[in-house]
Amino acid sequence: MGAGGGRGGDGGFESAGCLISGLVDAPLAPGGRGAGGEGEGGCGRTCSSKLPPLPNPSPTGVEGLEPGWSARLNLRFEAREVLGSSRTVMTERNHFGPLRILKPLYPEGHDICHGVIVHPPGGIVAGDSLAIDICVDENANALITTPGMQKWYRSSGKQASADTQLRVADGASLEWMPQETMVFDGAWAEQVLDITLAPGARLFGWEMLCLGRTTRGERFTTGEFRQRIRLVHRGEETGQGAPMWRESMILRGDDPLMTSALGMRGLPVIATAWIVFPPEAQDSATLLGEIRVVLNDAPLAAASSPEPGLIVMKAIGDSPETVRNLLIAVWSKIRMQVIGRKPELPRIWST
């Protein structure tokens, strides 16, 4: 996949307009935690930082108040021994504002907990800010998804934002599988995803963007959407973050790269997926080969292994369903090798 602009010093591809990040790694410093936890946990960090302000009393704004609501959600998963067997338990569930998680679900047994994050308003408007912080402690296993797409509505002038931080400890696994983000024409928004992993952590994660309401024939021709994604490994001894992957993307509706063959090619959907595992537990080249077999029939998708224990996949397409099904096919192919379980789709997707 192509990129606009020059190669930055941090390894990302940036231009003054549209940016499609290449399959490259770059340095990053680790971030903080979300609200709620006290002290150190298996994730090696406290669960609080970058908290949004308290919500304004009126979502439409009154004199002296800016429009927009803030919300935050903090989750923690721990492994507990229950009647001689391991059970992943949600030990922290703090929320403020319109962000919730359904009760812990165990469709695959007690060793892995499924969590479904819901945003009752159904969309993000100008001035809104969301913050999600998830910790998966040592030897715990969690799969997090959403019941439907996240919508970013047309802006009246203020920026909306969402900040998600994920931390996975040694021996733990996290599958981060939210449904797609739909960006309405005229939206002005920023999305940040920070992932911190211990050396023995395992991750399968994705982010999907749909630019415009494609079923209505809408295209993203005005507005701006910024996305920053960073992955770091937390050192065993120092606790400091070592770079794994960093990318920044600036999508502006009027940028020529939105339709260029070097950019989005006029296609409305773009996705990135990451697979992280201990290098000694799985051969990266073998796993990469299996993923590329799945991608053989998808000419606008590619996978790369920037370093042992990390595989990154990129795809663009003409519909959310096409790209989502491709990601699910990759997940189904490699879940046993990386997570140690047969593929079983979240039940919420069928309701």
KOLTIDO-38875 format. One line per field, with one value per residue (C-alpha): residue in one letter; x, y, z. Coordinates in nm, 2 decimals, decimal comma, always signed. Example, Ala and Ser with C-alpha at 12.3 -4.5 7.8 and 13.67 -1.06 7.14 Angstrom:
type = [A	S]
xx = [+1,23	+1,37]
yy = [-0,45	-0,11]
zz = [+0,78	+0,71]
This chain:
type = [M	G	A	G	G	G	R	G	G	D	G	G	F	E	S	A	G	C	L	I	S	G	L	V	D	A	P	L	A	P	G	G	R	G	A	G	G	E	G	E	G	G	C	G	R	T	C	S	S	K	L	P	P	L	P	N	P	S	P	T	G	V	E	G	L	E	P	G	W	S	A	R	L	N	L	R	F	E	A	R	E	V	L	G	S	S	R	T	V	M	T	E	R	N	H	F	G	P	L	R	I	L	K	P	L	Y	P	E	G	H	D	I	C	H	G	V	I	V	H	P	P	G	G	I	V	A	G	D	S	L	A	I	D	I	C	V	D	E	N	A	N	A	L	I	T	T	P	G	M	Q	K	W	Y	R	S	S	G	K	Q	A	S	A	D	T	Q	L	R	V	A	D	G	A	S	L	E	W	M	P	Q	E	T	M	V	F	D	G	A	W	A	E	Q	V	L	D	I	T	L	A	P	G	A	R	L	F	G	W	E	M	L	C	L	G	R	T	T	R	G	E	R	F	T	T	G	E	F	R	Q	R	I	R	L	V	H	R	G	E	E	T	G	Q	G	A	P	M	W	R	E	S	M	I	L	R	G	D	D	P	L	M	T	S	A	L	G	M	R	G	L	P	V	I	A	T	A	W	I	V	F	P	P	E	A	Q	D	S	A	T	L	L	G	E	I	R	V	V	L	N	D	A	P	L	A	A	A	S	S	P	E	P	G	L	I	V	M	K	A	I	G	D	S	P	E	T	V	R	N	L	L	I	A	V	W	S	K	I	R	M	Q	V	I	G	R	K	P	E	L	P	R	I	W	S	T]
xx = [+0,00	+0,12	+0,18	+0,17	+0,45	+0,80	+0,93	+0,94	+1,21	+0,98	+0,92	+0,57	+0,45	+0,30	+0,18	+0,01	-0,31	-0,40	-0,17	-0,17	+0,09	+0,34	+0,43	+0,71	+0,81	+0,90	+0,99	+0,74	+0,73	+0,47	+0,15	-0,04	-0,35	-0,71	-0,92	-0,99	-0,70	-0,46	-0,11	+0,08	-0,08	+0,02	+0,02	+0,30	+0,12	-0,16	-0,49	-0,52	-0,41	-0,52	-0,87	-1,12	-1,28	-1,62	-1,92	-2,08	-2,44	-2,59	-2,49	-2,60	-2,43	-2,56	-2,40	-2,05	-2,04	-1,89	-2,10	-2,00	-1,99	-1,70	-1,70	-1,45	-1,44	-1,18	-1,16	-0,93	-0,91	-0,73	-0,67	-0,82	-0,81	-1,17	-1,23	-0,89	-0,92	-0,82	-1,09	-1,05	-1,25	-1,33	-1,21	-1,24	-1,52	-1,54	-1,73	-1,83	-2,07	-2,22	-1,98	-2,07	-1,97	-2,22	-2,18	-1,88	-1,96	-1,80	-1,91	-1,58	-1,54	-1,42	-1,05	-1,14	-1,38	-1,57	-1,65	-1,89	-1,84	-2,15	-2,19	-2,56	-2,58	-2,48	-2,25	-1,99	-2,07	-1,86	-1,69	-1,74	-1,44	-1,42	-1,15	-1,12	-0,85	-0,82	-0,57	-0,53	-0,32	-0,08	-0,23	-0,57	-0,74	-1,00	-1,18	-1,33	-1,57	-1,87	-2,23	-2,22	-2,02	-1,90	-2,02	-1,85	-2,11	-2,06	-1,90	-2,04	-1,69	-1,55	-1,33	-1,44	-1,19	-1,15	-0,85	-0,81	-0,53	-0,47	-0,22	-0,14	+0,08	+0,30	+0,12	-0,20	-0,39	-0,61	-0,83	-0,93	-1,20	-1,43	-1,67	-1,58	-1,57	-1,79	-1,68	-1,96	-1,88	-1,78	-1,66	-1,37	-1,22	-0,91	-0,87	-0,58	-0,49	-0,20	-0,11	+0,15	+0,26	+0,48	+0,74	+0,52	+0,19	-0,02	-0,25	-0,47	-0,62	-0,77	-0,91	-1,14	-1,25	-1,54	-1,53	-1,88	-2,21	-2,15	-2,51	-2,64	-2,37	-2,20	-1,83	-1,59	-1,53	-1,50	-1,38	-1,07	-1,01	-0,68	-0,57	-0,26	-0,17	+0,13	+0,25	+0,53	+0,69	+0,74	+1,08	+1,09	+1,36	+1,33	+0,95	+1,04	+0,87	+1,06	+0,92	+0,73	+0,50	+0,38	+0,17	-0,02	-0,29	-0,44	-0,74	-0,88	-1,18	-1,04	-0,69	-0,60	-0,46	-0,81	-0,86	-0,50	-0,37	-0,09	-0,35	-0,71	-0,79	-1,14	-1,22	-1,40	-1,27	-0,92	-0,82	-0,51	-0,45	-0,17	-0,07	+0,18	+0,32	+0,64	+0,89	+1,01	+0,66	+0,58	+0,79	+0,70	+0,79	+0,56	+0,27	+0,32	+0,31	-0,03	-0,17	-0,06	-0,23	-0,56	-0,48	-0,41	-0,76	-0,74	-0,52	-0,56	-0,43	-0,08	+0,09	+0,45	+0,66	+0,87	+1,03	+1,01	+0,68	+0,50	+0,29	+0,10	-0,17	-0,32	-0,63	-0,85	-1,19	-1,52	-1,74	-1,71	-1,84	-1,57	-1,28	-1,43	-1,47	-1,11	-0,99	-1,21	-1,07	-0,71	-0,82	-0,98	-0,67	-0,42	-0,62	-0,51	-0,14	-0,14	-0,42	-0,44	-0,82	-1,03	-1,21	-1,55	-1,71	-1,85	-2,22	-2,31	-2,24	-2,53	-2,79]
yy = [+0,00	+0,34	+0,65	+1,02	+1,25	+1,17	+0,93	+1,09	+1,05	+0,83	+0,58	+0,70	+0,83	+1,18	+1,44	+1,77	+1,60	+1,23	+0,98	+0,60	+0,45	+0,20	-0,13	+0,01	+0,03	+0,34	+0,45	+0,53	+0,61	+0,43	+0,61	+0,61	+0,44	+0,53	+0,60	+0,36	+0,14	+0,21	+0,09	-0,15	-0,45	-0,73	-0,49	-0,31	+0,02	+0,19	+0,21	+0,59	+0,89	+1,10	+1,12	+1,34	+1,63	+1,58	+1,59	+1,92	+1,94	+2,01	+1,82	+2,11	+2,37	+2,68	+3,01	+2,96	+2,59	+2,42	+2,15	+1,78	+1,51	+1,32	+0,95	+0,70	+0,33	+0,14	-0,24	-0,49	-0,87	-1,10	-1,48	-1,65	-2,01	-2,13	-2,50	-2,60	-2,44	-2,10	-1,84	-1,49	-1,25	-0,88	-0,73	-0,36	-0,20	+0,18	+0,41	+0,77	+0,91	+0,71	+0,42	+0,07	-0,29	-0,57	-0,84	-1,08	-1,35	-1,70	-1,86	-2,05	-2,15	-1,97	-1,93	-1,65	-1,36	-1,19	-0,82	-0,61	-0,23	-0,03	+0,35	+0,41	+0,74	+0,54	+0,80	+1,07	+1,43	+1,75	+1,81	+1,46	+1,28	+0,91	+0,73	+0,35	+0,18	-0,20	-0,40	-0,78	-0,91	-1,20	-1,53	-1,37	-1,39	-1,14	-1,08	-0,73	-0,63	-0,40	-0,48	-0,24	+0,02	+0,34	+0,65	+0,99	+1,25	+1,56	+1,83	+2,18	+2,31	+2,13	+1,82	+1,49	+1,24	+0,88	+0,76	+0,38	+0,23	-0,15	-0,32	-0,69	-0,87	-1,17	-1,49	-1,30	-1,26	-0,99	-1,00	-0,65	-0,68	-0,38	-0,34	-0,07	+0,30	+0,50	+0,85	+1,07	+1,33	+1,65	+1,49	+1,63	+1,38	+1,21	+0,85	+0,73	+0,37	+0,29	-0,08	-0,18	-0,55	-0,75	-0,97	-1,28	-1,12	-1,23	-1,00	-1,01	-0,67	-0,46	-0,12	-0,06	+0,27	+0,33	+0,67	+0,79	+0,62	+0,38	+0,23	+0,58	+0,65	+0,91	+0,97	+1,14	+1,46	+1,72	+1,71	+1,55	+1,23	+1,17	+0,83	+0,74	+0,38	+0,28	-0,06	-0,10	-0,38	-0,32	-0,44	-0,72	-0,55	-0,18	-0,16	+0,09	+0,07	-0,06	+0,04	-0,22	-0,02	+0,33	+0,49	+0,82	+0,88	+1,21	+1,17	+1,48	+1,45	+1,69	+1,54	+1,40	+1,08	+0,98	+0,88	+0,83	+0,48	+0,56	+0,62	+0,50	+0,45	+0,59	+0,30	+0,39	+0,12	+0,08	-0,16	-0,25	-0,57	-0,67	-1,01	-1,01	-1,33	-1,44	-1,51	-1,83	-1,97	-1,93	-1,89	-1,56	-1,66	-1,97	-1,77	-1,49	-1,75	-1,89	-1,54	-1,46	-1,77	-1,62	-1,29	-1,45	-1,36	-1,01	-0,80	-0,49	-0,65	-0,73	-0,86	-0,80	-0,90	-0,59	-0,79	-1,14	-1,18	-0,91	-0,93	-0,63	-0,65	-0,37	-0,39	-0,15	-0,24	-0,12	-0,23	-0,28	-0,64	-0,73	-0,61	-0,74	-1,09	-1,08	-0,99	-1,26	-1,52	-1,43	-1,44	-1,78	-1,91	-1,82	-1,81	-2,16	-2,08	-1,74	-1,75	-2,13	-2,16	-2,27	-1,97	-1,89	-1,57	-1,34	-1,41	-1,05	-1,02	-1,26	-1,08]
zz = [+0,00	-0,08	+0,14	+0,08	+0,19	+0,31	+0,57	+0,91	+1,16	+1,38	+1,10	+1,01	+0,67	+0,70	+0,46	+0,51	+0,39	+0,37	+0,53	+0,48	+0,71	+0,57	+0,73	+0,94	+1,30	+1,50	+1,85	+2,12	+2,49	+2,69	+2,81	+3,14	+3,27	+3,30	+3,61	+3,88	+3,98	+4,26	+4,29	+4,06	+3,89	+3,66	+3,37	+3,54	+3,55	+3,74	+3,55	+3,53	+3,31	+3,03	+3,19	+3,01	+3,20	+3,37	+3,13	+3,07	+3,20	+2,86	+2,55	+2,34	+2,55	+2,72	+2,80	+2,94	+2,86	+2,56	+2,38	+2,41	+2,67	+2,82	+2,92	+3,05	+3,11	+3,31	+3,31	+3,47	+3,42	+3,66	+3,66	+3,97	+4,09	+4,13	+4,24	+4,11	+3,77	+3,63	+3,57	+3,43	+3,64	+3,57	+3,90	+3,80	+3,61	+3,66	+3,43	+3,41	+3,15	+2,86	+2,83	+2,97	+2,95	+2,95	+3,22	+3,19	+2,94	+2,92	+2,59	+2,57	+2,93	+3,24	+3,13	+2,89	+2,96	+2,68	+2,73	+2,52	+2,53	+2,46	+2,40	+2,46	+2,26	+1,95	+1,81	+1,88	+1,82	+1,81	+2,14	+2,28	+2,43	+2,52	+2,72	+2,76	+2,97	+2,98	+3,18	+3,14	+3,43	+3,43	+3,29	+3,23	+2,89	+2,75	+2,43	+2,39	+2,11	+2,05	+1,94	+1,64	+1,46	+1,63	+1,45	+1,43	+1,33	+1,12	+1,32	+1,38	+1,44	+1,75	+1,74	+1,90	+2,04	+2,16	+2,36	+2,41	+2,62	+2,64	+2,86	+2,86	+3,11	+3,09	+3,01	+2,93	+2,61	+2,47	+2,15	+2,07	+1,80	+1,79	+1,50	+1,24	+1,30	+1,06	+0,99	+0,85	+0,58	+0,76	+1,08	+1,27	+1,50	+1,65	+1,76	+1,97	+2,04	+2,28	+2,34	+2,60	+2,61	+2,85	+2,68	+2,73	+2,63	+2,33	+2,12	+1,83	+1,75	+1,47	+1,39	+1,09	+0,94	+0,71	+0,55	+0,48	+0,50	+0,21	+0,21	+0,13	-0,13	+0,10	+0,06	+0,30	+0,10	+0,38	+0,73	+0,89	+1,08	+1,26	+1,40	+1,60	+1,69	+1,90	+2,03	+2,28	+2,47	+2,84	+2,95	+3,21	+3,43	+3,36	+3,29	+3,01	+2,67	+2,37	+2,03	+1,82	+1,59	+1,55	+1,28	+1,23	+0,98	+0,87	+0,64	+0,48	+0,25	-0,01	-0,03	-0,37	-0,21	-0,11	-0,47	-0,58	-0,66	-0,41	-0,14	-0,08	-0,45	-0,39	-0,16	+0,17	+0,41	+0,56	+0,83	+1,03	+1,24	+1,47	+1,60	+1,88	+2,05	+2,23	+1,94	+2,11	+2,12	+1,75	+1,43	+1,27	+0,92	+0,93	+1,08	+0,82	+0,54	+0,67	+0,68	+0,33	+0,21	+0,35	+0,17	-0,16	-0,30	-0,16	-0,39	-0,17	+0,15	+0,27	+0,58	+0,71	+1,01	+1,11	+1,39	+1,54	+1,74	+1,55	+1,24	+1,09	+0,83	+0,62	+0,40	+0,20	+0,04	-0,09	+0,20	+0,57	+0,54	+0,28	+0,50	+0,83	+0,68	+0,57	+0,92	+1,07	+0,82	+0,93	+1,30	+1,24	+1,08	+1,34	+1,67	+1,78	+1,72	+1,89	+2,15	+2,20	+2,12	+1,83	+1,66	+1,80	+1,69	+1,97	+2,01	+2,03	+1,65	+1,59	+1,79]
